[in-house]
Amino acid sequence: MAIIITDACINCGACEPECPNNAIYESAEDWRYKDGTILNGKVVLPNGKEVDAETDNEPISYEYYFIVPDKCTECKGFHDEPQCAAVCPVDCCVPDEDCVETEMELLSKKEFLHKD
């Protein structure tokens, strides 16, 4: 499953540079699928959703840092554990119970985003 940042976030920013998928954004920041990935133009995500990787998307949170679920792989294929959770001083990076994915799905998403 993807990781989410809860409202306990203190906006310290420790998590953002740790994300290998560039899935973490500062509050109120527009985000794009192309940021930190190989994606560009119109693409079909592994979950079947069609998107334009270059289009600015509205922030998920206007109050604290947020993680884009379609870009989060829980660091599978990069690290043994989610790096955002490992560095968070207030433990607000937690599994997203609404976005459950298997390890195989997460690894497939990592390959899709980066194609080594």
C-alpha positions as CSV (number, residue, x, y, z in Angstrom):
1,M,0.0,0.0,0.0
2,A,1.1,3.6,-0.5
3,I,2.2,5.7,2.4
4,I,0.2,8.8,3.6
5,I,1.3,11.7,5.7
6,T,-1.1,12.4,8.5
7,D,-2.2,15.7,10.0
8,A,0.4,15.2,12.7
9,C,3.0,16.5,10.1
10,I,5.0,19.4,11.4
11,N,6.1,20.4,7.9
12,C,9.8,19.8,8.6
13,G,10.5,18.6,5.1
14,A,12.8,15.7,6.2
15,C,10.8,13.2,4.1
16,E,10.8,15.0,0.7
17,P,14.4,14.5,-0.3
18,E,14.3,10.9,0.8
19,C,11.7,9.8,-1.7
20,P,13.2,8.0,-4.7
21,N,10.0,8.5,-6.7
22,N,9.6,12.2,-6.1
23,A,6.1,11.4,-4.7
24,I,6.3,13.8,-1.8
25,Y,5.4,17.4,-2.1
26,E,5.2,20.4,0.2
27,S,1.7,21.6,1.2
28,A,-0.1,23.6,-1.4
29,E,2.4,22.6,-4.2
30,D,1.2,21.6,-7.6
31,W,2.6,18.2,-8.7
32,R,3.2,16.3,-11.9
33,Y,3.6,12.6,-12.7
34,K,6.8,13.4,-14.7
35,D,8.6,14.9,-11.6
36,G,11.4,12.5,-10.7
37,T,10.2,9.8,-13.2
38,I,10.7,8.9,-16.8
39,L,7.0,9.6,-17.6
40,N,6.1,12.3,-20.1
41,G,3.1,13.1,-22.2
42,K,-0.1,11.0,-22.1
43,V,0.4,7.7,-20.2
44,V,-1.7,4.9,-18.8
45,L,-0.7,4.1,-15.2
46,P,-0.5,0.5,-14.0
47,N,-3.9,1.0,-12.3
48,G,-5.4,1.8,-15.7
49,K,-5.8,5.6,-15.1
50,E,-5.0,7.7,-18.1
51,V,-3.0,10.9,-17.3
52,D,-0.9,13.5,-18.9
53,A,2.4,13.3,-17.0
54,E,3.3,16.9,-17.7
55,T,0.0,18.5,-16.4
56,D,0.1,20.3,-13.1
57,N,-2.2,18.6,-10.6
58,E,-3.9,20.3,-7.6
59,P,-2.2,19.8,-4.2
60,I,-3.5,16.9,-2.2
61,S,-3.0,18.9,1.0
62,Y,-2.9,22.7,1.6
63,E,-1.8,22.2,5.3
64,Y,1.1,19.7,5.3
65,Y,3.4,17.7,3.1
66,F,1.6,15.0,1.0
67,I,2.4,11.8,-0.9
68,V,0.9,11.1,-4.4
69,P,-0.3,7.5,-4.1
70,D,0.1,6.8,-7.8
71,K,3.9,7.6,-7.4
72,C,4.5,5.9,-4.0
73,T,6.1,2.4,-4.1
74,E,6.9,2.3,-0.4
75,C,10.5,2.5,-1.7
76,K,10.3,-1.1,-3.0
77,G,13.2,-1.8,-5.4
78,F,15.2,1.0,-3.8
79,H,15.3,0.4,0.0
80,D,14.2,-2.1,2.6
81,E,11.7,0.3,4.2
82,P,9.8,3.5,3.3
83,Q,12.4,6.2,3.7
84,C,9.9,8.9,4.6
85,A,8.7,6.9,7.6
86,A,12.3,6.1,8.6
87,V,13.3,9.8,8.8
88,C,10.0,11.3,10.1
89,P,10.6,12.8,13.5
90,V,6.9,12.6,14.5
91,D,6.0,9.2,12.8
92,C,3.3,10.7,10.6
93,C,4.2,8.7,7.5
94,V,2.0,5.7,7.8
95,P,0.5,3.0,5.5
96,D,-2.6,4.2,3.6
97,E,-5.3,1.7,4.3
98,D,-7.3,3.0,1.4
99,C,-4.5,2.2,-1.1
100,V,-3.6,-1.4,-0.6
101,E,-1.0,-2.8,-3.1
102,T,1.0,-6.1,-3.1
103,E,4.8,-6.1,-3.2
104,M,4.6,-7.3,-6.8
105,E,2.3,-4.3,-7.7
106,L,4.7,-1.9,-6.0
107,L,7.7,-3.3,-7.8
108,S,5.8,-3.1,-11.1
109,K,4.9,0.5,-10.4
110,K,8.6,1.2,-9.6
111,E,9.6,-0.3,-12.9
112,F,6.9,1.7,-14.7
113,L,8.1,5.0,-13.2
114,H,11.8,4.4,-13.8
115,K,12.5,1.6,-16.3
116,D,16.0,0.9,-15.1
